[in-house]
Each structure stands twice: as C-alpha cells, then as structure tokens.
Amino acid sequence: MISAYLFLFQSLFILCKLFPQKEKIVFAVSFSDNSKYLADEFQKEHVKAELVFLCKGNCVADFPEEKGKSIPLETPNPVALLRAAYHLATSKLVFVDNYFGFLSVVKFRRGVKCIQIWHAAGALKKFGLEDRSVRLRTKRANRRFISVYQHFDKVITGSDIMAEIFKRSFGVTEERILRTGIPRTDFFYQLASPDSAVSVKRREDDQDKRVKKVLPFLEGTLADKKKILYAPTYRDGELSAEKIHLDLELMREALGRDYVLLLRLHPAVHKDFEIRGQDKAFAFDCSAYQDVNELLLVSDILVTDYSSLPVEYALLKKPMIFYPYDLDDYGKERGFQTEYMDWIPGPVAFTTQEVIHLIRQNDFDLNAIASFSSLWNRYSKGCSSRNVVQYAIKSCGLLQ
C-alpha cells in the first residue's frame, strides 16, 4: 500500500512539474506550532509568496484562509493528493516538520530548498536512523527513510546538543545544520522578560488574561488555585486512555484545596478518556486545546515523562516533576539519547503518592532548570522565526 501510494504521488508530481514554478512556500505540517510562527513572520516581512499548508491530521483547522491554502495530506482523497503534488512541484521553498514519505520519490527543481523544522525543541527518545525499529524494517523501508532524510537541505536547531542528535538521527553533515533557534519558542520572549523587575506587574496581568482565555472554566475560587499540567508521552500502540497512570482521587484529596490538575493527553487516546464524579471539580481535560505554549504559560508545575516539553518549559523557569512510571520498559522499547536520570532537570516520581509528596515539599532546584534551558535553548532567543525567514529569503531569492 505504501509503495502504491508513493508511486501514484511520484507520477502526479512529475506531471505537475510541467507547470511553471511559482512564488510559493509550502509547509508539510504534522504539528502546527513552528509553521504558524514562520507563516506569521513571512507576512511581517512582506514576502510576496503564496503560502500553502499541506496538513496531516487535524491541524488543517490551525491555518485559516487568511494564512493561505490548507490542504489535507496523506489522505485517500485523489483531488487532495493531486493538489498536494501540484503545490510541491511548483514551489520555491518547502518546510517539513516530520518524516514525510513522499520526499523519498520526488525530485525538486534546481534551487528549491527543503528545510526540516522538526516538531520538538529537544530529544530524549531516539528517532530516525537511531530508532530501535530500524532493525525490524525491510531493506526497502530503510532505503526510503534514508532517501527522505537526504532531501533535507537544512535542519534547524535551537542548540548544539540537538544538532549532534540530528546528525546521527538523519545522517546529515554539519553543513546542513541551521542554528536559528526554534520558531515557536519566540512566544515566550514576546512576553515581558522574566528577568525584568519593572515588568512583574505586566507579566502578572498578562498571565491572568491568558488563564481566562485558555481556561475559561476556571472561575471563582478555582481561578486562584495553582495549576499542575500533566502531559504524558504517547506510547506506541496506545489506542485509548480509559485509565491514566495518575490516581485522580488521591491527588484531589491531597491537593484539591490549593491546586487544579490540567490534563494534556495525546490526540490518539484522549477521546476515550472521561473524568468522573468528584474529580471533575479538580481535574480538567485540556487535550483538545491547540496551543501547548499557552498551557505551559498558565501552568505552575509541569508533570511529564519522556516528552521534549521540558525544553520549552525551562524558558519559564518553573518547576517540573518527572513521572516515568514505566521507565525500564519504555527505555528498552524506544531507547534514550542518554541516561534518563542525567537528562532530567527535576525530581523523579514513580507513583502518584510520590508526585503528591514532591508537590507538597515544593523544593525544586531552579538553577538546574536554568542550566538545562541554557543547554537546550542556546539559539532560541526570541528571534528564531526571523532567523529562519531571513535565511529563506536569501537562499531562495524570495521577493519582498
């Protein structure tokens, strides 16, 4: 089926290359954050190019008409497939934020750049050529993966450590690394500087407004409570979340007086999850909320496991707790870039009771979080979107 899809896409792409090239920028999107920030920056820079978003899954809704054209990608709809091939074949610049199989069978025109803007600012889990599933793939599949990675003219990064991971994971050389910073981290610098005493009141007012926007259900006494964000990583093969690995009743009884719990579950599983009974006054499912940056901003504590979210959250200099309840099994299945305990900038809990104890104890090493942020956010300094756009303008000859 994969081979048939790619053969059809290749045929359509070759046919569409007969049409003239346009002043056009195409985004292949699976996670919308970086693409949205870049699209806004292209508009700010008055770049005279059409923006087209080829969207995988539900992120089509993140790109309204005023941003550009939005087209479903990797769909059985033949019209959408033809449109995707046409826009890719007639573009000047292509951004991708994930692995897209169609790259293995297309040959862009001379001068077209394909820039990988990846969907994670950091990485603990292995991926790409280092993914442990490589040994289970067929030779044909591995050749296809390598062909996709070879299409990346540039790979953006926010840190030197992530650059080294990309080199190993994609098999790219130093010349293909673009140290611009991660576009979506600009969000945190658009706020008042956390180091400026003059702006404390402005930050508090801004955060209060965002809480009301992001969490309108938190009214009255709930609005004054501290917010714990629980954002567990998706597990391969996890098709439902009828039960999460936190005891909500225990947390409510221990922390409900001072805290509320915000849940950010993976889209593949949250549809089957339901908060029941008295827990509804303490826990709230925010999984459908699109902008994870805003959820990070309004949270007081992050609880996660193997996610890259701590990289962005560290910019806020707030405490985080790591809850890898299945550490041994997950590590064997996915593999880590480094030892888990060496990577994390916060305390570890393996049970709900331990999570509660750490929250009550409130003894977090913010210096460790600052060091973690310096390591992983070295080039993400508030102008990452502009850095990428300026490179694209110069390298592709885009008109302004």
N, C-alpha and C positions, 0 to 999 in steps of 0.2 A: 504493500500500500504506500509506503514511504517512497519507494522507487518510482511508482506510477505518478504520485503527486509531483515529485521533483522533475520527472520527465515532462509532464504537462506544463509545469511552471517554466522550465527551461525553453520549451517550444514557444510559449507565449512571449517570453522575454526577448528571444531572438527576433520574433516577428515585430515586436514593439520597438526594437532598436532601429527599425526602418523610419520611424518618425523622428523629426528634428529634436535636438536637445533643447530644453527649456531652462529659464532661470527658476530653478526649483530645488527645494530642500525637502528630503523625505526622511521621516522618522519611523523606524520599525520599533514598536513600543510594546513591552510587556508590563512594565511598571512606569507610570506616567511622570513621576516626580522630576527627574532630570530633564526630560523632554519639555515639560511645561516651562521650566525656568529658562531653557535655551530658546524656546519659541518666543517668550516674552522679551528676551534680550535681542533677538533678531529684529523684533518690531521696534524696540527702543533705538536700535542702531539704524533704523530706516533702510534695512536691506530690501532691495527690490526683487524679492524672490517669492514664489508661491510656496506655502508650507503645506505638506501633506503628511498625515499621520496614519500609518498602517498599524492598526491596533489589534493586539491579541487579547482575547477575553473581554472583560467588562470595562477596560479602560477607554473604550470608544467614547463613553459619556464624559470623560475628562477633557475632551477637546471640542468645544462648541464651534459653531460656524465661523465666528469672528476670528478664531485662531487659524483656521484653514480647513482643508478637506479631511474628513475622518472616514477610513475605510476598514472594515473587518479584515483581519489577516489570518491565514491558516484556517480557512473556512471551506466547506464543500460547495459554497455558492460560486458558480463559474463566473458570474459577472464581477463579483468582488475580486476573484483571482485574476481576471483579466485586467481590472483597474489597477491592482497592486503591481502587476508585472509592467504595465504601461508607465506608471509613475516612476518606478525604479529604473526603467530603461531610458527614460528621458530626463533624469535628474542630473544636477551638478554635484550634489553632496548628499551622502546617506549617513544617518546616525542609527546605530543599533544599540540596544541596552541589554541584550541577552544572546543566547545561541539561537540563530535562525537558520534552519536547514537550507533555505533557498539560496543562501550565499555559496553553497557548495557547487551550484550548477550555473551561476550567472557570471558573465564577464562584462564588467562595466566599461564604458567608454574611456578612452585615454583622458586623464586629467580629473576624473571623478574620484573623490575621496570617500572612503568608508571609515567612520570613526566610531569606535566602541566606547560608549559612555556608561557601561555596566551599571547594574541596579543596586550595588552595595558599595558603601564607602570603605569598608574593611572586610576582612575574611578570617574566620576561624576554621570553617569547614573546607575541605579540599574540593576542587571542582576542575572542570576541563580535563586536560591531559593527566592530571593527578587524581581525578576521581577514581575511586576503587571499582566503579562499574566498568572501567575501561577493559579490564580483563575478561568481562563477560560479554563484551560486544563482538560482533563479527568483524572480520578484516575490512569488509566494505564499509561498515558503520564507522570504524576508526578512521578510515581514509576520508570519509565525509566530514567528520569532526575536524580533522586537520585542515581540510580544504576551507572550511568555514573560517577558522582562525587565521589562515593565511590571507584572507580578504581584509583583515583589519589593518588599514594603513597607519592608524594611530589608536592608542588606547589611553584614555585619560585616567589620571590617578590623583589622589589627594595626599599621597605620602610615598616616601622611598620604599618603605616596607611593603606596601601594596604593589608597587612597581615590580619588585622582585617576585611577588606571588604571581602577577600577570605573566611575567616572562616564563615562569615554569608552567603555569596552567594553560597558556595559549601558545607556547613555543615561539614567542616573539623576541626580537632583539631590543637592545636599549634604544636604537634609533626610532623605534615605533612607540615609545613611551612619551606621553604628553603630560607634563606635570603642571596642570592648570588648577587643580582643586576640583571638588565635586559640586556641580551646579546647585543641587538642592540645599547644600549647607549655607548658601547665601542667605537663606531665610533667617537663620539665627543671628546674622550680622545686620540684618535690616532692622532689628530691634535695637533699643538703647543698649549701649555697651555695658556688659555686666561688671566691668571694672571701673565704671564712672560713678562716683558718689553723687554727682549732680543729677544723674538720670534715674535714681532709685524710684522716685515718685512716678516718673513716666513709665518705668518698667512695670510697677505695680498696677497702674491704671490700664496699661496695655494688656497685661495678663488677665485682669478682671474682665475686660471686654471680650477677650478671646475665650475665656471659660464660658461666658454666656452664649457665645456664638457656637462653640464646639459642643458644649454640654448643656443645652437649654433645659434639660430635665433636672439639672441640679439647681433647685430653688430653695429659698428659705435657709433653714439650718444646714441642709446638705451642701449648699454653696460654700459654706465656711469650713467644711471639712477638708483635710488633706487627701490628696488623690494618689492612689497606688495604681500604676499601669502594669498589667500582666500581659506580656507579649511573647508567648512561647513560639518556638520554631516549628515549622511544618515537618512532620515525619513522613518519609516515603511510604506510600500505601495507606496513609491515614485518610479514611473516607468519611469519617463522622466524628463529632465531638460531643456525643451524648453525655460523656463524663470527662471533665478536665482534671488534671492531676493537682488540683488545689481543693482543699476541703473548705468550701464557701461558708458553711455553717460555723465551722470552727473559727474561721477568720472573722466572720461577723460578730460572733460572741466576744472575741478577744479585742477586736479593733474598731467595731462599729460605732463606738462613741465618738471617735476622732477622725476616722478615715472612711472613704468610699473606695471601692475597687472597680477599675475600668478594665475591661477585657478586650484584647485585640487578638482575635483568632484568625487563622488562615482562611481565606475565602472558600477553600475546598471543604472545610469542616464546620464553619460556624453556622451554616444553615440548619444543621441538625441539633444545635445546642439551645437549651432553654434554661433560663434562671427560674427557679421555683420558690414558692412560698415566701417566707420572711426574708430570704436572701435578696429579693427584688428591691428591698429598701437599702441594700448595702452594695450589691454588685450590679454593674451595668454593661451590657454588651455593646461595645463601640466598634465592632469588627467591620461594619459597613461604612464607617467614616473614612473618606478617601485620603485626607491629608494627614499622614502619620506624623509629620513635623509638628502640627498643631497639637496633636495628642501628647507628644513629647513635651511640648512647651507648657501645657497646663498641668502636667503630672509633677508630683513632688518626689516620687520614688519609682524607679523602673525595676520590675522583676522580669527577668528573661533567662534564656539558657544558652543557645548557641547562635543567636542572631547577631547580625552586624549593627543593630540599632545602638548598642553602647557607644559606637564611634561617634555618631551624631549627638547622642545624649550627653556625652562627655563635654561637648561645647557649652552646655548649660551649667556645668559644674555642680550637678545634683547627684545625690546618692543612688546607687544601684545595687541590687541583690541578684546573685546568680543561682538559679534553681535547676540544676541538671539532674533531675531525678532518675534519668536512665543513662548516666554518663558512660558506663562501661559498654553497654550495648550500642549506644549511638556512635561512640568513638570507633568501635570495631566495624560498624556498618559504613559510616561515612568517611572517617579519618579526619584528623585535625592538622592544621598547618604547624602547630607547635603544641606543647603540653598545655592542656586546658588551664591548669592552675597558674601557669606562667602568663597566660594571656589576659585573664580577667582582672579588672581594676577594682574589685569589690568582694565582699564576703560571699561564701557559698552556703547554700542550704539544700538539704536532700529530702526534707519533709515539710509539710505545712507548718507544723509546730516550730520548726527551726526558722522558717520565714517570719513567723509572728515574733519570735524572740529577737531576731535581728532588727525588725522594725521598732519594737518597743525599746530595745537597747539604744538605738539611734547613735551608734558610734561608727561613723564612716570616715574613711581616710580620703578626704577631698584632694589632698596632694597627689595621691596615687591616681586619682581620676584626671587631674590636670596633666600629669606626666603621660598618661595613656592618650589624652587628647593631643598633646604636642607630638607624639609619635605618629598617630594615625591621621591627624588633620594638618600636617605640616604646610601643605599648599592650599588648604581650604581657608581662605582669609577674608571671605566676603565679596570677592570679585571673580569667582570661579566661572560663572556664566559668561562674563565679559571676556575672560581669558580665552575660553573655547571659541566664542563667536569671532573674536579678533583673529585668531588663528585661521578659522574657516574662511573669513573674508579674504585674507591674504593668500592662502594656499589655493583657493578655488576661484579667485577672481570674481567674487560676487559683487554685484552693483549696489551702490548706495545712493 
